[in-house]
Amino acid sequence: MTQPILPSRSLRPVPPQLASALATAGLLALSACAPQGPRSVARAPDVGWPFYGGDAGGQRFSTAGQITPANVKDLKVAWTFSTGAAAGHSLKRASFEDTPILAGGRLYTCSQFDQVSALDPATGRAEWTFDPKVDPKVHYPNDFVCRGVTYWRDPTVAENVRCSERVFVGTADRRLIALDAATGAPCATFGKRGTVDVGAGVVFQRKGQMQITSPPVIVGDTIVIGSSLDDNQRVREVTGAVRAYDVRTGAPKWSFDPLASQAPGNVSGAANAWAPMSVDAKRGLVFVPTTNPSPDFYGGLRPGQDGQANSVVALDAATGRVVWSFQTTHHDVWDYDVPAQPTLADVDFGGHRTPAVIQGAKQGLIFTLDRDNGHPVIPVHERPVPQGGAPGEVLSPTQPIPDLPRPLSPSTIRPQDAFGLTPWDRKACRKIIASARHDGLYTPPSLQGTIVYPFTGGGVNWGGLAFDPQTQVAYVNTSNLMHLVTLIPADKVRAAQRAEPNMEISPQTGAPYGMRRAAVLSPIGMPCNPPPWGQLHAIDMRTGKVLWDVPLGTTRDMAPGSQLFLRHTGTPNFGGPIVTGSGLVFIGAAMDNYLRAFDARTGKELWRGRLPAGGQATPMTYVWKGRQYVVIAAGGHSKSNTRRGDQVVAYALPGPLS
């Protein structure tokens, strides 16, 4: 799960007079550089974006090439759409992570509160909106999030028949809803008046214990969906089963529990799939990224490797049978779950083309696996890792580390490496680092306090990666911060919660220890580890070589003016990149309110568009009636406390089509 990170606006702002002068100078510079008139734009062939990840395999690649490195500087806002979420709800506990899809002639989007809208792709005008009326007062483990919806065309039904085209959405309150794509009306033949209760039969200890945050996937006549569960609350968490239903009727077909194969007698739950899944329709496979078992930071009651938790699992879509699985973290006590959609791509590593699964990990590692059997395409070796866990803990002596690419995030730090703007805050950071346990990657949680680096919200998170099949280059963003995780004896958890009511302190009920988790920050709210705190990377998957790394984001919207002296720092980020056939990488994600375009070849930033709120979402692009649009949800993110909103923003080249 993503976790609270660097509090935005925690740094001291520059004086208002200086901020005003800087803004005026910026406006004058922009005015001087503005184009003097609209240029004609060459008409392009239409290109869609029918899946959350661009295609069913999550490559986030588009052949669209009207916008190029040469003209991207001319992008302007083409239209905006407000979901209405800001008017009817508090956005404090909401993250607008939606990636719209273009399918069947409409653009479909979902708000933080699972409101689905069908938009005109050229104007952003809403054709219809469906509101499932999720209760905004319920507390959910991942706050209010909808990463996207799923489109399906029934090949057995004639066009223009009601619900021959469907849009599916999973909701925070565990509903899977089928809507008529043309009108937004629920499809009465699916489940009960258009709705399936995904949590049916599960006994919950509280109302918001389980939610759905990522879109379902469809293979043939089967629709498959995962869930998000409470973090760190209890040992005996509910099952993290992935569930499948008949796409037409909603009748249950199968379920897959990643912990069904764990060692006998183990006590735990979860190991759910909260991140998006991928599909290989030709092979009839669904690729599922699973999380760690409960609780996150103590595994003494679940000895062994935890079955198929923390794994990429290939399931037969028709039956739910496990075809293969590959575990990226053994016996996880660091919250290093598999956080991103598996990317399906053909890779020529070692001179041999292999249908592969490319999986980013929170450790900043990239695993490349054979799609047919799960064997590493790029070799993976078991490496010894730190031992000496908390009393009762039995750690794995080794962890899997791929030979290539090199780790994208740093994982070791010494007190003398501490970062700070002044000797005072640098000294404070050195003290924090020196007082904690830290033996590098996979140092186990402790009562002393352990530095987890990368932190549990990075390096790679739910934004995943983009893959250009023409060049076989993968683009991925990472976040580089530290968490201090401290185990607390169970009988002292209540007192700790009273002493620090605003700190994340979780009971891990049933375990001998609760836990405290906090970002490692200086007294002025800056990360104690050196920058860059966020990066964008390019990797040649034919060789495993990292082609370039560049900082991603500025501190402008965290502390206005600070970007003048905090240069090239990057920021933590949520959301992912897309790549186009013309050689552009588009990404928001950072903790400033921008959508950016980078040269895919060099990593040079070529353009940035100012957003009305945080762009912690993955963008998408399409060509509609000859014009290419780049679209992003701009509504901010509760975990990073960026500016909230409810707007979908589309950019395009201005001027008439020729």
PyMOL commands that set and color helices and strands:
alter all, ss='L'
color gray80, all
select helices_A, chain A and resi 16-33+72-74+85-88+349-351+415-417+423-435+490-499+562-564
alter helices_A, ss='H'
color red, helices_A
select strands_A, chain A and resi 61-62+76-82+94-95+101-103+106-110+116-119+126-130+144-145+150-153+165-170+175-180+195-197+210-211+217-219+222-225+228-229+242-246+252-256+278-280+285-289+311-316+322-327+343-347+354-360+366-370+380-384+398-402+450-452+465-468+473-479+483-489+504-506+513-519+534-540+545-551+578-580+584-587+594-599+605-610+620-624+627-634+647-652
alter strands_A, ss='S'
color yellow, strands_A
deselect
rebuild
show_as cartoon
